[in-house]
Amino acid sequence: MCQKVFLAIGNETRQSIITVLMETTCTNGLRVGEITEKTHLSRPAVSHHLRILREAGIIMVREEGSKNYYFMDVRTKLGVLKNLINHLDEFMEQYY
């Protein structure tokens, strides 16, 4: 259930993109060009990594005409990962 999420967030470039999306004050999401500016990656590289993050269910996209806005949402697969980590934490507390 979490394998795609682990594979997607295991890459430092995608971690950088996730950080940019989490730290933005823009509530509507960011466009590829804005993410490119903040990460100093090429536009094709950002698009490639955004596709992987979307397919893993970590980020969401809102389409507005021909524009795409990428954003983090608590309903993504990261919520599933958070629950898994919480359960692991509870399990570990039983033994330490």
Beta strands, then each sheet from edge to edge (+ up, - down):
strand 1: 59-64
strand 2: 67-72
sheet 1: 1+ 2-
end
